[in-house]
């Protein structure tokens, strides 16, 4: 059996106790032989090993969650980066295909769309680089109070600067949040 003893110095000693009944040649009980083995260190090592295994399992789970989030992030990122690039490629292909027969005003609008898409792609890449710097600790975010309604309206105007799409923003006048300004360091 396993037993815990109190040492004379006051510390606990874990022991494995084995007892056997010793008999004579006629089968009569003669003596008990008891062996007490100090297993304190072995049990401490076992508990440490179990704690390490639990910590490793926890870290593996957190790593798996991080990997899942990274895959989701990359899928979203590839979509967000591809969208302005697709706009640039399709507008430039249409412009090139019909260059000779296209009116100068139409050419100008196509070039403006390509330019706007290029700026959107650049903004996305800048955001990605900023996130990477934040993650690496190279940049420290200093969030400030932001009027979310106004920020959304400004973003819509910037993305729809030619008024190509009828977009209406409905938001409370004083919806505020916290965000780091574009020039965080």
C-alpha positions as CSV (number, residue, x, y, z in Angstrom):
1,X,0.0,0.0,0.0
2,X,1.0,3.6,-0.4
3,X,1.3,5.6,2.8
4,X,2.4,9.1,3.8
5,X,4.6,9.5,6.9
6,X,5.7,12.6,8.8
7,X,9.5,12.8,9.1
8,X,11.0,13.9,12.4
9,X,12.1,17.1,10.6
10,X,8.5,17.9,9.9
11,X,8.4,17.1,6.1
12,X,6.1,14.5,4.5
13,X,7.6,11.3,3.2
14,X,5.7,9.3,0.6
15,X,6.3,5.6,1.0
16,X,5.4,2.3,-0.6
17,X,4.8,-0.3,2.1
18,X,4.9,-4.0,1.4
19,X,4.3,-6.6,4.2
20,X,4.5,-10.3,4.0
21,X,3.7,-13.0,6.5
22,X,6.5,-15.4,6.9
23,X,5.6,-19.0,7.9
24,X,7.7,-22.0,9.0
25,X,7.9,-25.3,7.2
26,X,4.5,-26.4,8.7
27,X,2.7,-23.3,7.5
28,X,2.6,-21.7,10.9
29,X,2.8,-17.9,11.0
30,X,6.2,-16.8,12.4
31,X,7.0,-13.2,11.5
32,X,5.9,-10.3,9.4
33,X,8.5,-8.8,7.1
34,X,7.7,-5.2,6.2
35,X,9.6,-3.1,3.6
36,X,9.1,0.6,3.5
37,X,10.5,2.4,0.4
38,X,10.8,6.2,0.2
39,X,9.1,7.2,-3.1
40,X,8.8,10.9,-2.3
41,X,11.2,11.9,-5.1
42,X,9.7,9.5,-7.7
43,X,6.1,10.7,-6.9
44,X,7.3,14.4,-7.1
45,X,8.8,13.6,-10.5
46,X,5.5,11.9,-11.6
47,X,3.5,14.9,-10.6
48,X,5.9,17.2,-12.4
49,X,5.6,15.1,-15.5
50,X,1.8,15.1,-15.3
51,X,1.8,18.9,-14.9
52,X,4.2,19.2,-17.9
53,X,1.9,17.0,-20.0
54,X,-1.1,19.0,-19.0
55,X,0.7,22.3,-19.9
56,X,1.9,20.8,-23.2
57,X,-1.7,19.7,-24.0
58,X,-2.9,23.2,-23.2
59,X,-0.3,24.9,-25.3
60,X,-1.0,22.5,-28.2
61,X,-4.7,23.4,-27.9
62,X,-3.9,27.1,-27.9
63,X,-1.6,26.6,-30.9
64,X,-4.3,24.8,-32.8
65,X,-6.7,27.6,-32.1
66,X,-4.1,30.1,-33.2
67,X,-3.6,28.1,-36.4
68,X,-7.3,28.0,-37.1
69,X,-7.5,31.8,-36.5
70,X,-4.5,32.3,-38.9
71,X,-6.2,30.2,-41.6
72,X,-9.4,32.2,-41.2
73,X,-7.4,35.5,-41.2
74,X,-5.5,34.4,-44.4
75,X,-8.7,33.5,-46.2
76,X,-10.2,36.9,-45.3
77,X,-7.0,38.7,-46.2
78,X,-6.7,37.0,-49.6
79,X,-10.3,38.0,-50.4
80,X,-9.7,41.6,-49.2
81,X,-6.4,41.9,-51.2
82,X,-7.8,40.1,-54.3
83,X,-10.8,42.4,-54.6
84,X,-9.0,45.7,-55.5
85,X,-6.5,43.7,-57.6
86,X,-9.3,42.1,-59.5
87,X,-10.8,45.6,-60.1
88,X,-7.5,46.9,-61.4
89,X,-7.0,43.9,-63.7
90,X,-10.5,43.9,-65.1
91,X,-10.6,47.7,-65.6
92,X,-7.2,47.7,-67.3
93,X,-8.1,44.7,-69.5
94,X,-11.3,46.4,-70.7
95,X,-9.5,49.6,-71.3
96,X,-6.7,47.8,-73.3
97,X,-9.2,45.8,-75.3
98,X,-11.2,48.8,-76.4
99,X,-8.5,51.5,-76.2
100,X,-8.9,52.7,-79.8
101,X,-12.7,53.0,-79.7
102,X,-13.1,54.3,-76.1
103,X,-13.9,57.9,-75.5
104,X,-11.3,59.9,-73.5
105,X,-13.7,60.5,-70.7
106,X,-14.4,56.8,-70.3
107,X,-10.6,56.1,-70.4
108,X,-10.2,58.7,-67.7
109,X,-12.8,57.0,-65.5
110,X,-11.2,53.6,-66.0
111,X,-7.8,55.0,-65.0
112,X,-9.4,56.6,-61.9
113,X,-10.9,53.3,-60.9
114,X,-7.6,51.6,-61.4
115,X,-6.0,54.3,-59.3
116,X,-8.6,54.0,-56.5
117,X,-8.2,50.2,-56.5
118,X,-4.5,50.6,-56.2
119,X,-4.9,52.9,-53.3
120,X,-7.3,50.4,-51.6
121,X,-4.7,47.6,-52.1
122,X,-2.0,49.8,-50.7
123,X,-4.1,50.6,-47.7
124,X,-4.7,46.9,-47.1
125,X,-1.0,46.1,-47.4
126,X,-0.2,49.0,-45.0
127,X,-2.7,47.6,-42.5
128,X,-1.2,44.1,-42.8
129,X,2.3,45.5,-42.2
130,X,1.1,47.5,-39.2
131,X,-0.6,44.4,-37.7
132,X,2.7,42.5,-38.2
133,X,4.6,45.3,-36.5
134,X,2.1,45.4,-33.6
135,X,2.4,41.6,-33.2
136,X,6.2,41.8,-33.2
137,X,6.1,44.6,-30.6
138,X,7.9,47.0,-33.0
139,X,4.9,49.4,-32.9
140,X,2.8,50.3,-29.8
141,X,-0.8,51.2,-30.3
142,X,-2.1,54.3,-28.5
143,X,-5.8,54.2,-28.9
144,X,-7.8,57.4,-28.9
145,X,-11.5,58.1,-28.8
146,X,-13.0,58.0,-32.3
147,X,-16.4,59.1,-33.6
148,X,-17.3,55.8,-35.4
149,X,-20.1,57.4,-37.4
150,X,-17.8,60.0,-38.8
151,X,-15.1,57.5,-39.5
152,X,-17.5,55.3,-41.5
153,X,-18.8,58.2,-43.5
154,X,-15.2,59.3,-44.3
155,X,-14.4,55.7,-45.4
156,X,-17.5,55.5,-47.6
157,X,-16.6,58.9,-49.3
158,X,-13.0,57.8,-49.8
159,X,-14.0,54.5,-51.4
160,X,-16.8,56.0,-53.4
161,X,-15.1,59.3,-54.3
162,X,-16.6,59.4,-57.8
163,X,-20.1,58.8,-56.5
164,X,-20.4,55.6,-58.6
165,X,-22.4,53.8,-56.0
166,X,-25.4,55.2,-54.0
167,X,-24.4,54.5,-50.4
168,X,-26.1,55.8,-47.4
169,X,-24.7,55.6,-43.9
170,X,-27.2,55.4,-41.1
171,X,-25.6,55.6,-37.7
172,X,-26.2,57.5,-34.4
173,X,-24.5,60.8,-34.3
174,X,-22.2,60.1,-31.3
175,X,-21.2,56.5,-31.6
176,X,-17.7,56.4,-30.2
177,X,-15.0,53.8,-29.9
178,X,-11.3,53.5,-29.4
179,X,-8.8,53.0,-32.2
180,X,-5.2,53.7,-32.8
181,X,-4.6,56.5,-35.3
182,X,-2.9,55.6,-38.6
183,X,0.4,56.9,-37.3
184,X,1.0,54.8,-34.2
185,X,4.5,54.2,-32.9
